[in-house]
Amino acid sequence: MGVFGRNHARVYKELEQQGEPVRLLAVVDADSNRAETVAREFACEAFASVGQMLAKHPGLKAASVAVPTLHHLAVASELMQAGVDVLIEKPLAATLAEAEELVALATAHERVAQVGHLERFNPAVRATLPLLTHPMFFEVHRLSVFTPRSLDVDVVLDLMIHDLDIVLAFAGSPVKEVRAVGLPILSGKVDIANVRLELESGCVANFTASRVSTERVRKLRFFQPRQYVSLDYGRQEVLVFTVGQDGTSSADMAGMPSVNPQIGVTKPPVASEEPLHAELKSFLRSVRERSAPEVPLEDGRRALALALEIVAAIRDHGKRVGLAGIAHRR
Ligand SMILES: NC(=O)c1ccc[n+]([C@@H]2O[C@H](COP(=O)([O-])OP(=O)(O)OC[C@H]3O[C@@H](n4cnc5c(N)ncnc54)[C@H](O)[C@@H]3O)[C@@H](O)[C@H]2O)c1
């Protein structure tokens, strides 16, 4: 029930107030002051452990797990073993073995188990899905200013994993080759990274993620035959540039640089919604209907496997160029 867990509590409470069939029963934090503060804010009970909560509420149906990644397995397994459906924050786990254990536990206990890859529920991402034809080149930037949070993992597992998941979902092709460079700047882990992936389909994807930037940027752009699509996660906006198609000529679009009158620019409608709101609504629907979650744990395992491969590639690169001792202390 840290910073992000409080957001989950807030949104569950909002859904309850909006008439969704859900009731926020309790929040749990090992730091009981923290749990009590959040419980007061959202009018629910506070507990210092999952065990205490389950003892009081054995019929609890669903829970979000938003503890530090290193504790996802312990907390989520206790909940699933008690028959509770779970939404586990990203990254799914700290290691692939832990992620696989979570996938196996969800199957064994027949739990609805979703991973918190929030950007899947970003309305700009949803508006982009029907536009996908044959993406061949992605350029992705996710830059944040430094905050002393989530420093238990590299920036690849903290931030870039959002975009790895989206590109894997958009491109629908396995990864063939990984090239990566990364450096610790303000923490003991990698704070800035640049990655080039080549997929089996021939698609190439470049990613830059930083948590030591002076500005906040959340952009994904891709090219596919005769088309360029620019998605801004933060502004929840999509721009589509198509050669030889009707649309506003790029020369006419307010604030847009004049490119070529033969290139039509369209801005698909995006119904603005807080992604966490859409994510939790979708999770609760799966819980009620006993249906497969929109983003199953397996997708979290896949994104984590790639993120860990990237972390290893960064370490290899560091060794190759003589940065190992200085820059990649663990
Ligand atoms: N989806 C997103 O966009 C997004 C954004 C931020 C964080 N996250 C994820 O959410 C998780 C939490 O991140 P955060 O930034 O809120 O962390 P945080 O450090 O602010 O909070 C973690 C809280 O968990 C508590 N805690 C630790 N172990 C516990 C345990 N065993 N039982 C109960 N409470 C325990 C701590 O006391 C702390 O209050 C991480 O996995 C992170 O990657 C996801």
The ligand as an SDF file (V2000), in Angstrom:
LIG
                    3D

 44 48  0  0  0  0  0  0  0  0999 V2000
    1.7610    0.1050  -13.2010 N   0  0  0  0  0  0  0  0  0  0  0  0
    2.4930    1.1740  -12.9660 C   0  0  0  0  0  0  0  0  0  0  0  0
    2.5320    2.1000  -13.7550 O   0  0  0  0  0  0  0  0  0  0  0  0
    3.2640    1.2630  -11.6670 C   0  0  0  0  0  0  0  0  0  0  0  0
    3.6840    2.5050  -11.1830 C   0  0  0  0  0  0  0  0  0  0  0  0
    4.3630    2.5410   -9.9610 C   0  0  0  0  0  0  0  0  0  0  0  0
    4.6300    1.3610   -9.2830 C   0  0  0  0  0  0  0  0  0  0  0  0
    4.2330    0.1750   -9.8030 N   0  0  0  0  0  0  0  0  0  0  0  0
    4.5350   -1.0890   -9.1150 C   0  0  0  0  0  0  0  0  0  0  0  0
    3.8290   -1.1360   -7.8840 O   0  0  0  0  0  0  0  0  0  0  0  0
    4.6140   -1.8040   -6.9110 C   0  0  0  0  0  0  0  0  0  0  0  0
    4.7630   -0.9010   -5.7050 C   0  0  0  0  0  0  0  0  0  0  0  0
    5.4450    0.2870   -6.0700 O   0  0  0  0  0  0  0  0  0  0  0  0
    5.3810    1.6290   -5.1920 P   0  0  0  0  0  0  0  0  0  0  0  0
    6.1020    2.6440   -5.9620 O   0  0  0  0  0  0  0  0  0  0  0  0
    4.0000    1.8790   -4.7440 O   0  0  0  0  0  0  0  0  0  0  0  0
    6.2740    1.1690   -3.9390 O   0  0  0  0  0  0  0  0  0  0  0  0
    6.3820    1.8480   -2.5000 P   0  0  0  0  0  0  0  0  0  0  0  0
    7.7560    1.5590   -2.0190 O   0  0  0  0  0  0  0  0  0  0  0  0
    5.8710    3.2500   -2.5160 O   0  0  0  0  0  0  0  0  0  0  0  0
    5.3490    1.0160   -1.6120 O   0  0  0  0  0  0  0  0  0  0  0  0
    5.5050   -0.2940   -1.2540 C   0  0  0  0  0  0  0  0  0  0  0  0
    4.7500   -0.5070    0.0790 C   0  0  0  0  0  0  0  0  0  0  0  0
    4.6800   -1.9050    0.3030 O   0  0  0  0  0  0  0  0  0  0  0  0
    4.8060   -2.1180    1.7120 C   0  0  0  0  0  0  0  0  0  0  0  0
    5.2290   -3.5060    1.8910 N   0  0  0  0  0  0  0  0  0  0  0  0
    6.4420   -4.0650    1.6490 C   0  0  0  0  0  0  0  0  0  0  0  0
    6.4030   -5.3930    1.8470 N   0  0  0  0  0  0  0  0  0  0  0  0
    5.1320   -5.6920    2.2350 C   0  0  0  0  0  0  0  0  0  0  0  0
    4.4740   -6.8920    2.5810 C   0  0  0  0  0  0  0  0  0  0  0  0
    5.1120   -8.0710    2.5430 N   0  0  0  0  0  0  0  0  0  0  0  0
    3.1680   -6.8290    2.9330 N   0  0  0  0  0  0  0  0  0  0  0  0
    2.5290   -5.6370    2.9760 C   0  0  0  0  0  0  0  0  0  0  0  0
    3.1120   -4.4790    2.6550 N   0  0  0  0  0  0  0  0  0  0  0  0
    4.3860   -4.4970    2.2790 C   0  0  0  0  0  0  0  0  0  0  0  0
    5.8030   -1.0560    2.1540 C   0  0  0  0  0  0  0  0  0  0  0  0
    5.6760   -0.7830    3.5290 O   0  0  0  0  0  0  0  0  0  0  0  0
    5.4210    0.1320    1.2720 C   0  0  0  0  0  0  0  0  0  0  0  0
    4.4880    1.0010    1.9030 O   0  0  0  0  0  0  0  0  0  0  0  0
    5.9260   -2.1870   -7.5980 C   0  0  0  0  0  0  0  0  0  0  0  0
    5.8630   -3.4970   -8.0850 O   0  0  0  0  0  0  0  0  0  0  0  0
    6.0050   -1.2190   -8.7580 C   0  0  0  0  0  0  0  0  0  0  0  0
    6.7570   -1.7110   -9.8470 O   0  0  0  0  0  0  0  0  0  0  0  0
    3.5500    0.1150  -10.9600 C   0  0  0  0  0  0  0  0  0  0  0  0
  1  2  1  0
  2  3  2  0
  2  4  1  0
  4  5  1  0
  4 44  2  0
  5  6  2  0
  6  7  1  0
  7  8  2  0
  8  9  1  0
  8 44  1  0
  9 10  1  0
  9 42  1  0
 10 11  1  0
 11 12  1  0
 11 40  1  0
 12 13  1  0
 13 14  1  0
 14 15  2  0
 14 16  1  0
 14 17  1  0
 17 18  1  0
 18 19  2  0
 18 20  1  0
 18 21  1  0
 21 22  1  0
 22 23  1  0
 23 24  1  0
 23 38  1  0
 24 25  1  0
 25 26  1  0
 25 36  1  0
 26 27  1  0
 26 35  1  0
 27 28  2  0
 28 29  1  0
 29 30  1  0
 29 35  2  0
 30 31  1  0
 30 32  2  0
 32 33  1  0
 33 34  2  0
 34 35  1  0
 36 37  1  0
 36 38  1  0
 38 39  1  0
 40 41  1  0
 40 42  1  0
 42 43  1  0
M  CHG  2   8   1  16  -1
M  END
$$$$
